[in-house]
Amino acid sequence: MGLVVFRKTPVELFANGVAVLPFRNLSGDPSQDYLSLGLSSEVRSVLARNSALRVVAQASCEAIKQRALGAAEMAKALAVSYILDGNVRLAKDRLHVAAELIDGKTGFSKWSESFARPIDEMSTVQDAIAGAVTAELAIDDDAPANASENYGATKNAAAFDEYLKGNDLYAAAIDLKSDLAALAFFDRAIERDPQFGAAHAARAKSLTSLGNTSDTVEKARQYYEGARSAALRAVELGPSSADAYSTLGYVLFQAQLRVADARAPYERSFELGAGEAHVLARYASYAAATRKFEAAERAVNRARELDPLNATIHRAVGFVQYASGQYEESIGSVERALSLNERLSDSHARIGMALIALGRPSEALAVATKEKSGMVRAPCVAIAQHMLGDDAAAAAAMEELKAAYGDAGLYQQAQILSGWSRAQEALTTLQKALELGDSGLTYAYIDPTLAPLRKRAEFQQLLKTLRFV
């Protein structure tokens, strides 16, 4: 297959484009921020299910609001025709929400309405706002009458509140303590409503994150198996939820190395999630890793349209380009990601590995020194130093990797050994990584550092065992 070429398209204001800004918390209590932010996020999700709308994703909406621009300027930056803003106030046992739809061309209000509901009807507010917006824009709501149930929603206000608190903590990704606290919120949401599919999906993502940072292989496997069970339950309860299928695909692929089994849920997530940037980006990464480059390009370009100010989306674009051999283009996309978030993890290493693939080790070494993650920095440094003839420095980078990460860095050790032309040692290390379920193996089919191994029978067998081929 020939290389997929990414082209920039001119910016235009989409007539059906809507950006939902984070709602303001008017309660005067910062501990209620999760409620206003969570409610606006849920409104955004409901609107995104309507295929007639182009709804900008959460990260870009949050980023643009921080710039303190006028409505017309925000609309132009996000290429949308409408801005939805609002505020939330919780008073005793009643929730007060004010929402306003602003014309992005004029900056004037097109529609506004206030909603006052008992707190136990909180979960219905986002549907009411989304319905009013689609009606004002004279756009048919193509969701079925029982949409909430199909998407794994809840009508239990207490469960919904726990879910919003968990999402707020999970998104913050502060440390292990906060990750465990987020999981506890999701567990309580499920206790209050066992049929709450979205909470099961959130629980699966939380367990996967905990597995990724576990200090033992056995503990990680337990987290991953719990994540798989939760994701399967989310799909069962939310058969129309793109996020549920995407989460299941992610757990099967990244956490359990079940490459072929992940395809069906990922494909279903793509069918259902045309309006959800994070779903499209996950699908694109899977498609690229399995060498379905045209599908990956379509998905990641759509994700970039929906979330143009999200650094992780641009990093995903870079990965698709890197996987398909477009190394220069990949560097540009990851640099764009870093311009949006200079602390974005593993991004400098991604640029460094692309430079190594281009045969530019000096530049690779310079950029690798900026990488904070030792696990992904070490292969870049070790291979670049070897290319430059400094074998002592290369060996030091390998030893640093082993000392810091042990068997958790087996895939990265194999990358280095392959880059040093020590093919048999690299193959032996990859086999050990397979036995331990190293998630780095998800890159094996497209990783240019493993090119010296590709014609070896042992490597071909590895790909077959993983069911890449």
C-alpha positions as CSV (number, residue, x, y, z in Angstrom):
1,M,0.0,0.0,0.0
2,G,1.2,3.5,-0.8
3,L,1.7,6.1,1.9
4,V,-1.2,8.2,3.0
5,V,-0.6,11.9,2.4
6,F,-2.0,14.3,5.0
7,R,-3.2,17.6,3.5
8,K,-4.2,20.8,5.3
9,T,-7.7,22.1,4.5
10,P,-8.8,25.7,4.6
11,V,-10.7,26.8,7.7
12,E,-14.4,27.5,7.3
13,L,-17.2,28.1,9.7
14,F,-19.4,25.0,9.7
15,A,-23.1,25.9,9.6
16,N,-23.9,23.0,11.9
17,G,-20.9,23.5,14.2
18,V,-21.4,24.0,17.9
19,A,-18.9,24.5,20.7
20,V,-20.2,23.9,24.2
21,L,-18.1,26.0,26.7
22,P,-17.5,24.7,30.2
23,F,-20.4,26.0,32.3
24,R,-19.6,28.4,35.1
25,N,-20.1,27.5,38.8
26,L,-22.2,30.2,40.4
27,S,-22.5,28.5,43.8
28,G,-19.5,30.2,45.3
29,D,-18.3,26.8,46.4
30,P,-15.2,25.6,44.4
31,S,-16.1,22.0,45.5
32,Q,-19.1,22.2,43.2
33,D,-16.9,22.9,40.1
34,Y,-17.2,19.2,39.1
35,L,-21.0,19.7,38.7
36,S,-20.9,22.6,36.3
37,L,-18.0,21.1,34.3
38,G,-19.6,17.7,34.3
39,L,-23.0,19.0,33.2
40,S,-21.6,20.9,30.2
41,S,-19.6,17.8,29.3
42,E,-22.8,15.7,29.3
43,V,-24.6,18.3,27.2
44,R,-21.7,18.1,24.7
45,S,-21.9,14.3,24.6
46,V,-25.6,14.3,23.9
47,L,-25.3,16.8,21.1
48,A,-22.4,14.9,19.6
49,R,-24.6,11.9,19.1
50,N,-26.6,13.8,16.5
51,S,-25.0,13.1,13.2
52,A,-26.4,16.4,11.8
53,L,-24.2,18.4,14.2
54,R,-20.5,19.0,14.3
55,V,-19.7,19.4,18.0
56,V,-16.3,20.5,19.1
57,A,-14.7,18.2,21.7
58,Q,-14.2,19.1,25.4
59,A,-10.4,19.8,25.4
60,S,-10.7,22.4,22.7
61,C,-13.7,24.1,24.3
62,E,-11.8,24.3,27.6
63,A,-8.7,25.7,25.9
64,I,-10.6,28.3,24.0
65,K,-12.5,29.6,27.0
66,Q,-9.2,30.1,28.9
67,R,-8.1,32.6,26.2
68,A,-10.9,35.0,27.3
69,L,-12.0,35.8,23.7
70,G,-15.3,37.2,22.5
71,A,-17.9,34.8,21.2
72,A,-17.2,35.6,17.5
73,E,-13.5,35.1,18.0
74,M,-14.0,31.8,19.7
75,A,-16.3,30.7,16.9
76,K,-13.8,31.6,14.3
77,A,-10.9,29.8,16.1
78,L,-13.0,26.6,16.4
79,A,-14.7,27.0,12.9
80,V,-18.2,26.8,14.3
81,S,-21.3,28.9,13.8
82,Y,-22.6,28.7,17.4
83,I,-21.3,28.9,20.9
84,L,-23.3,27.3,23.8
85,D,-22.5,28.8,27.2
86,G,-24.1,28.5,30.6
87,N,-23.9,28.6,34.3
88,V,-24.9,26.3,37.2
89,R,-26.1,27.0,40.7
90,L,-27.1,24.4,43.3
91,A,-29.4,25.9,46.0
92,K,-30.6,23.5,48.7
93,D,-32.4,20.7,46.8
94,R,-32.8,22.4,43.5
95,L,-30.4,22.8,40.5
96,H,-30.6,26.0,38.5
97,V,-29.0,26.0,35.1
98,A,-28.9,28.9,32.6
99,A,-27.9,28.2,29.0
100,E,-27.4,30.5,26.1
101,L,-26.8,29.8,22.4
102,I,-24.7,32.5,20.7
103,D,-24.5,33.2,17.0
104,G,-20.8,32.9,16.2
105,K,-20.9,35.4,13.3
106,T,-22.6,38.3,15.2
107,G,-21.8,37.5,18.8
108,F,-25.5,38.0,19.7
109,S,-27.7,35.6,21.6
110,K,-29.9,33.4,19.4
111,W,-31.6,31.5,22.3
112,S,-31.4,31.4,26.1
113,E,-33.4,29.6,28.7
114,S,-33.2,28.8,32.4
115,F,-33.9,25.3,33.9
116,A,-34.8,24.8,37.5
117,R,-35.1,21.1,38.5
118,P,-35.2,19.2,41.8
119,I,-31.7,17.7,42.4
120,D,-33.1,14.2,41.9
121,E,-33.8,15.1,38.3
122,M,-30.3,16.4,37.6
123,S,-29.6,13.8,35.0
124,T,-32.4,15.0,32.8
125,V,-31.1,18.6,32.4
126,Q,-28.5,17.8,29.7
127,D,-31.2,16.2,27.6
128,A,-33.5,19.2,28.0
129,I,-30.7,21.6,27.0
130,A,-29.6,19.5,24.0
131,G,-33.2,19.2,22.8
132,A,-33.7,22.9,23.0
133,V,-30.5,23.6,21.0
134,T,-31.4,21.2,18.2
135,A,-34.9,22.6,18.0
136,E,-33.6,26.2,17.8
137,L,-31.2,25.2,15.0
138,A,-34.1,23.4,13.2
139,I,-32.1,20.2,13.1
140,D,-33.8,16.9,13.5
141,D,-32.6,14.8,16.5
142,D,-31.8,11.5,14.9
143,A,-31.4,9.7,18.2
144,P,-34.1,7.1,19.1
145,A,-36.7,7.8,21.7
146,N,-35.0,5.6,24.2
147,A,-31.6,7.1,23.6
148,S,-30.6,7.5,27.2
149,E,-31.0,3.9,27.9
150,N,-29.2,2.9,24.7
151,Y,-26.2,5.0,25.7
152,G,-26.0,3.6,29.2
153,A,-27.3,6.7,31.0
154,T,-28.9,6.8,34.4
155,K,-31.9,8.5,35.9
156,N,-30.6,8.1,39.4
157,A,-29.4,11.5,40.6
158,A,-27.1,10.1,43.3
159,A,-25.4,7.8,40.9
160,F,-25.0,10.6,38.3
161,D,-23.4,12.8,41.0
162,E,-20.9,10.1,41.9
163,Y,-20.1,9.6,38.3
164,L,-19.4,13.3,37.6
165,K,-17.1,13.4,40.7
166,G,-15.2,10.4,39.4
167,N,-14.8,11.8,35.9
168,D,-13.5,15.0,37.4
169,L,-10.8,13.2,39.4
170,Y,-10.0,10.8,36.6
171,A,-9.4,13.6,34.1
172,A,-7.1,15.4,36.6
173,A,-4.8,12.3,36.6
174,I,-2.9,13.7,39.6
175,D,-1.5,10.6,41.2
176,L,-2.2,7.1,42.3
177,K,-4.3,8.3,45.3
178,S,-6.5,10.4,43.0
179,D,-6.9,7.5,40.5
180,L,-8.0,5.2,43.3
181,A,-10.4,7.8,44.6
182,A,-11.9,8.2,41.0
183,L,-12.4,4.4,40.9
184,A,-14.2,4.6,44.3
185,F,-16.6,7.2,42.9
186,F,-17.4,5.0,39.9
187,D,-17.9,2.0,42.2
188,R,-20.4,4.0,44.2
189,A,-22.2,5.2,41.1
190,I,-22.6,1.6,40.1
191,E,-23.8,0.6,43.6
192,R,-26.5,3.2,43.3
193,D,-27.5,2.2,39.8
194,P,-26.1,-1.2,38.6
195,Q,-27.6,-0.5,35.1
196,F,-25.5,2.7,34.7
197,G,-23.5,1.7,31.6
198,A,-21.5,4.9,31.3
199,A,-20.2,4.3,34.9
200,H,-19.1,0.8,34.0
201,A,-17.2,2.2,31.0
202,A,-15.6,4.9,33.2
203,R,-14.6,2.1,35.7
204,A,-13.0,0.1,32.9
205,K,-10.8,3.1,31.9
206,S,-9.9,3.8,35.5
207,L,-8.9,0.2,36.0
208,T,-6.8,0.2,32.8
209,S,-4.9,3.3,34.0
210,L,-4.3,1.6,37.4
211,G,-3.0,-1.5,35.5
212,N,-0.7,0.7,33.4
213,T,1.0,2.0,36.6
214,S,1.0,-1.2,38.6
215,D,4.3,-2.2,40.3
216,T,3.8,-5.9,39.6
217,V,2.8,-7.9,36.5
218,E,0.2,-9.9,38.5
219,K,-1.4,-6.8,39.9
220,A,-1.6,-5.3,36.5
221,R,-3.3,-8.4,35.1
222,Q,-5.9,-8.3,37.8
223,Y,-6.7,-4.7,37.0
224,Y,-6.8,-5.4,33.3
225,E,-9.2,-8.4,33.7
226,G,-11.4,-6.2,35.9
227,A,-11.3,-3.6,33.2
228,R,-12.3,-6.1,30.5
229,S,-15.3,-7.2,32.6
230,A,-16.4,-3.7,33.2
231,A,-16.1,-2.8,29.5
232,L,-18.1,-5.8,28.5
233,R,-20.8,-4.8,31.0
234,A,-20.8,-1.2,29.6
235,V,-21.4,-2.5,26.0
236,E,-24.2,-4.7,27.3
237,L,-25.9,-1.8,29.0
238,G,-25.1,0.9,26.4
239,P,-25.4,-0.8,23.0
240,S,-25.4,2.5,21.2
241,S,-22.4,4.0,23.2
242,A,-19.4,4.6,21.1
243,D,-17.3,5.2,24.2
244,A,-18.3,1.8,25.6
245,Y,-17.1,-0.1,22.5
246,S,-14.0,2.1,22.3
247,T,-13.1,1.3,25.9
248,L,-13.6,-2.4,25.3
249,G,-11.4,-2.2,22.2
250,Y,-8.7,-0.3,24.2
251,V,-8.7,-2.8,27.0
252,L,-8.4,-5.8,24.7
253,F,-5.7,-4.2,22.6
254,Q,-3.5,-2.2,24.9
255,A,-4.0,-4.0,28.2
256,Q,-4.5,-7.6,27.1
257,L,-2.7,-7.8,23.7
258,R,-5.8,-9.4,22.1
259,V,-5.1,-7.7,18.8
260,A,-7.7,-9.4,16.6
261,D,-10.4,-9.5,19.3
262,A,-10.2,-5.7,19.6
263,R,-11.1,-5.1,16.0
264,A,-14.9,-5.7,16.2
265,P,-15.4,-3.3,19.2
266,Y,-13.2,-0.7,17.6
267,E,-15.0,-0.9,14.3
268,R,-18.3,-0.6,16.1
269,S,-17.0,2.4,18.0
270,F,-16.1,4.1,14.7
271,E,-19.5,3.5,13.3
272,L,-21.2,5.0,16.4
273,G,-18.7,7.7,17.3
274,A,-18.4,10.0,14.2
275,G,-18.9,13.0,16.5
276,E,-16.6,12.0,19.3
277,A,-13.0,13.0,18.9
278,H,-11.5,10.7,21.7
279,V,-13.3,7.7,20.2
280,L,-12.0,8.5,16.7
281,A,-8.4,9.0,18.0
282,R,-8.4,5.7,19.8
283,Y,-9.7,4.0,16.7
284,A,-7.1,5.7,14.5
285,S,-4.2,4.6,16.8
286,Y,-5.5,1.0,16.6
287,A,-5.9,1.1,12.8
288,A,-2.4,2.5,12.4
289,A,-0.9,-0.1,14.7
290,T,-2.5,-2.8,12.6
291,R,-1.4,-1.1,9.3
292,K,-4.9,0.0,8.2
293,F,-3.5,3.4,7.3
294,E,-6.3,4.8,5.2
295,A,-8.9,4.1,7.9
296,A,-6.5,5.6,10.5
297,E,-6.1,8.8,8.4
298,R,-9.8,9.3,8.0
299,A,-10.5,8.8,11.7
300,V,-7.7,11.0,13.0
301,N,-8.4,13.8,10.5
302,R,-12.0,13.9,11.7
303,A,-10.8,13.9,15.4
304,R,-8.5,16.8,14.6
305,E,-11.4,18.7,13.1
306,L,-13.5,18.1,16.2
307,D,-10.8,18.9,18.7
308,P,-8.3,21.2,17.1
309,L,-6.8,22.6,20.3
310,N,-6.2,19.2,22.0
311,A,-2.5,18.3,22.2
312,T,-3.2,14.6,22.5
313,I,-5.2,14.6,19.2
314,H,-2.2,16.1,17.4
315,R,0.0,13.6,19.0
316,A,-2.3,10.9,17.6
317,V,-2.0,12.4,14.2
318,G,1.7,12.2,14.6
319,F,1.5,8.5,15.5
320,V,-0.6,7.7,12.4
321,Q,2.0,9.5,10.3
322,Y,4.9,7.8,12.0
323,A,3.3,4.3,11.6
324,S,2.8,4.9,7.9
325,G,6.4,6.1,7.4
326,Q,5.8,9.8,7.1
327,Y,8.4,10.8,9.6
328,E,8.9,14.4,8.7
329,E,5.1,15.0,8.8
330,S,5.0,13.1,12.1
331,I,7.6,15.5,13.6
332,G,5.5,18.5,12.6
333,S,2.3,17.1,14.2
334,V,4.0,16.2,17.5
335,E,5.7,19.7,17.6
336,R,2.2,21.1,17.2
337,A,1.0,19.0,20.1
338,L,3.9,20.3,22.2
339,S,3.0,23.9,21.3
340,L,-0.4,23.2,22.9
341,N,1.0,21.4,25.9
342,E,4.7,21.6,26.5
343,R,4.5,18.9,29.2
344,L,2.8,16.3,27.0
345,S,4.3,12.9,27.9
346,D,6.6,10.9,25.5
347,S,6.3,13.6,22.8
348,H,10.0,14.5,22.6
349,A,10.9,10.8,22.4
350,R,8.4,10.4,19.5
351,I,10.1,13.2,17.7
352,G,13.5,11.6,18.5
353,M,12.5,8.2,17.1
354,A,11.2,9.8,13.9
355,L,14.6,11.6,13.5
356,I,16.4,8.3,14.0
357,A,14.2,6.7,11.3
358,L,15.3,9.6,9.1
359,G,19.0,8.9,9.9
360,R,19.5,12.1,11.9
361,P,20.9,10.8,15.2
362,S,22.5,14.1,16.4
363,E,19.1,15.8,16.2
364,A,17.4,12.9,17.8
365,L,19.8,12.9,20.8
366,A,19.3,16.6,21.3
367,V,15.5,16.4,21.5
368,A,15.6,13.2,23.6
369,T,17.3,15.0,26.4
370,K,14.1,17.0,26.8
371,E,12.0,13.9,27.4
372,K,10.8,13.4,31.0
373,S,9.9,9.7,30.7
374,G,12.9,7.5,31.1
375,M,11.3,4.5,29.6
376,V,10.8,6.1,26.2
377,R,13.8,8.3,26.4
378,A,16.3,5.5,26.8
379,P,15.7,3.7,23.5
380,C,16.1,7.0,21.6
381,V,19.3,7.9,23.4
382,A,20.8,4.4,23.2
383,I,20.1,4.0,19.5
384,A,21.2,7.5,18.6
385,Q,24.5,7.2,20.6
386,H,25.2,3.9,18.9
387,M,24.6,5.5,15.4
388,L,27.1,8.2,16.5
389,G,29.7,5.7,17.5
390,D,29.6,6.3,21.2
391,D,28.9,2.7,22.4
392,A,29.8,3.5,26.0
393,A,27.0,6.2,26.2
394,A,24.7,3.8,24.4
395,A,25.3,1.0,26.9
396,A,24.8,3.5,29.8
397,A,21.4,4.3,28.5
398,M,20.5,0.7,28.3
399,E,21.6,0.1,31.9
400,E,19.7,3.1,33.1
401,L,16.6,1.6,31.5
402,K,17.1,-1.8,33.1
403,A,17.8,-0.3,36.5
404,A,14.8,2.0,36.5
405,Y,12.2,-0.3,34.9
406,G,13.4,-3.9,35.0
407,D,11.1,-6.3,33.1
408,A,8.5,-3.5,32.7
409,G,10.8,-2.1,30.0
410,L,11.4,-5.3,28.0
411,Y,9.9,-4.0,24.8
412,Q,12.2,-0.9,25.0
413,Q,15.2,-3.1,25.6
414,A,14.3,-5.0,22.4
415,Q,14.1,-1.8,20.5
416,I,17.6,-0.9,21.6
417,L,19.0,-4.4,20.8
418,S,17.5,-4.3,17.4
419,G,18.8,-0.8,16.8
420,W,22.3,-2.1,17.7
421,S,21.9,-5.0,15.1
422,R,21.8,-7.6,17.9
423,A,18.9,-9.4,16.3
424,Q,18.8,-12.6,18.2
425,E,19.0,-10.9,21.6
426,A,16.2,-8.6,20.5
427,L,14.0,-11.6,19.5
428,T,14.7,-13.3,22.8
429,T,13.7,-10.2,24.7
430,L,10.6,-9.7,22.7
431,Q,9.6,-13.3,23.5
432,K,10.0,-12.6,27.2
433,A,8.0,-9.4,26.8
434,L,5.2,-11.5,25.2
435,E,5.2,-14.0,28.1
436,L,4.8,-11.1,30.5
437,G,2.1,-9.3,28.4
438,D,4.2,-6.1,27.7
439,S,1.9,-3.5,26.2
440,G,4.7,-2.2,24.1
441,L,4.2,-5.1,21.8
442,T,1.2,-3.2,20.4
443,Y,3.7,-1.2,18.3
444,A,5.6,-4.3,17.0
445,Y,3.9,-4.4,13.6
446,I,4.8,-0.9,12.6
447,D,7.9,0.0,14.7
448,P,10.8,1.0,12.4
449,T,13.3,0.2,15.1
450,L,12.4,-3.5,14.6
451,A,13.0,-3.4,10.9
452,P,16.1,-5.6,11.1
453,L,14.0,-8.4,12.6
454,R,11.1,-8.4,10.1
455,K,12.3,-11.1,7.8
456,R,13.3,-13.4,10.7
457,A,11.0,-16.5,11.2
458,E,10.9,-15.8,14.9
459,F,9.6,-12.3,14.4
460,Q,6.9,-13.5,11.9
461,Q,5.8,-16.0,14.5
462,L,5.6,-13.3,17.1
463,L,3.3,-11.3,14.9
464,K,1.1,-14.4,14.3
465,T,1.0,-15.2,18.0
466,L,-0.2,-11.6,18.6
467,R,-2.6,-12.0,15.7
468,F,-1.4,-9.0,13.8
469,V,-1.2,-11.3,10.8
